[in-house]
Each structure stands twice: as structure tokens, then as C-alpha cells.
Amino acid sequence: MNIPTDINRQVRLAGLLYLAIILLGLWGELAVRGTLVVAGDAAATAERIAASPLLWRSGLVGDLLMQVLDVPVIVVFYLLLRPVNEGLALTATLLNLVQTAVLVAERGQLLTPLLISGDAGAVQAFSVAQQQAFSQLAIRLHAHGFGIGLIFFGFACLIRAWLIYRSGLMPRAIALLLGGAGFCYLVNSFALLLAPDFAAALFPAVLLPAFVGEASLCCWMMFRGIDLERWRQVRPM
């Protein structure tokens, strides 16, 4: 097997899957939760979700599919960057896997609004206002759980950016954009946990560089791949 050719084929496939992950993420956050969740209004949120349960469920399914697609992308990044520095490549892989596990675990929070509205026997002891408040709380917990997961992903992005920058497998501009994405994820997540008001002021502008960084990386992977000659010359640092 021609390994350099094979790795580029894998990189292009991973880039395509990466794009699908980005699109699924945008669907869940913007098209679904962005239209159904009303900030600070539990009643309006509950009414919108009850009126569009299939749309809400599609967001959850898309989120889970996004985590499934994460796995082969993580594997390709490890195979690509392992010759550069195996220890750092493995560290980024494990951090990314922790992020994926955290996100999968906290997706169950998004079922709460549907379960509350569809199972009168389990929640009849609570008033309608309390049920709506529980649903809103679950959605907020999901948002915080997502932020916690992005801490691990932010560090993974920084490590991969460093490895790409040092290796020359892709343009250094791509590495810098990816590093910027990781930094923005960390700023957003730590602000969410330590200074929520500050995080609210930063959001969503703080995540725009992250979108640009990840989109640039996945597009380069799809259409250009890596420098095969440079990849043949890469040795562990």
C-alpha cells in the first residue's frame, strides 16, 4: 500500500466528515435551539418545543450523529500527526475523546422538555410553571455541559495546531487559525463557568474565529490534503 497516498485519501475523507460535523452543529444550535429556545422565557420555550417536537428531536439526532462522525476524524488526526510527535498526538486524541464522551452524556438533558410534556403521570405533582422551569433548566444545563466539553476540545485544537505548525504538513496559516479556534473555545468556556455575565457579552462573537478556524481546516483537508513530500520527511520531534 502506498502510505502517503493513502493518508491523503483519509485526510480528504476526514475533511468531508469534519464539514458534516460543522453543518450538523449549526443545525442543532441555530436552526433548532436557536429558533425554539427563548432566553429567559420558560413558558414560550415550552410552547415552541411542544408545537415542534420533531424539529427538536432532529436537533438531538443531529447532535448524536455529530459525535459518531467525531470518531473517524479523531482517528485520522492521530494517524496524521503521530509521526510528528506521538505523545502530543495521543494527548490531543484523548482530550478529543473526553470531549465527545462528555457531549454524548449531556445530550440526554435535551429530552427533558419532551418527557415532561409527554408523560403526565410522572410530572403531575408539579404545576405547569414548574414543569416549564425544569425544561428551561435542563436546556441551560445542556449549554453548560457543552461548554465543559469544549474545554477539552479547545486544548486538543491547540495541540494539533502546534503539531501542524511545526510539521509543515499544511500552511502555517491553517495552524494559526486552528490555534485561534482552540483559544476562543477556552475563553468562552472558562468565562461561562467563572464569569457568566462576561460570557454573555462575548457570545456569540467569541465563537466566530473558532468557526473560521475549523471551517478553514476542514476545507483545506477536503480540497488540498497535506504536503505528501513533507509528510514523507516528518520524523518524531
Stockholm file with secondary structure:
# STOCKHOLM 1.0

chainA/1-237         MNIPTDINRQVRLAGLLYLAIILLGLWGELAVRGTLVVAGDAAATAERIAASPLLWRSGLVGDLLMQVLDVPVIVVFYLLLRPVNEGLALTATLLNLVQTAVLVAERGQLLTPLLISGDAGAVQAFSVAQQQAFSQLAIRLHAHGFGIGLIFFGFACLIRAWLIYRSGLMPRAIALLLGGAGFCYLVNSFALLLAPDFAAALFPAVLLPAFVGEASLCCWMMFRGIDLERWRQVRPM
#=GR chainA/1-237 SS CCHHHHHHHHHHHHHHHHHHHHHHHHIIIIIIHHHHCCTTCHHHHHHHHHHCHHHHHHHHHHHHHHHHHHHHHHHHHHHHHTTTCHHHHHHHHHHHHHHHHHHHHHGGGGGHHHHHHHCHHHHTTSCHHHHHHHHHHHHHHHHHHHHHHHHHHHHHHHHHHHHHHHHTSSCHHHHHHHHHHHHHHHHHHHHHHHCHHHHHHHTTGGGHHHHHHHHHHHHHHHHTCCCHHHHHHCCCC
#=GC SS_cons         CCHHHHHHHHHHHHHHHHHHHHHHHHIIIIIIHHHHCCTTCHHHHHHHHHHCHHHHHHHHHHHHHHHHHHHHHHHHHHHHHTTTCHHHHHHHHHHHHHHHHHHHHHGGGGGHHHHHHHCHHHHTTSCHHHHHHHHHHHHHHHHHHHHHHHHHHHHHHHHHHHHHHHHTSSCHHHHHHHHHHHHHHHHHHHHHHHCHHHHHHHTTGGGHHHHHHHHHHHHHHHHTCCCHHHHHHCCCC
//
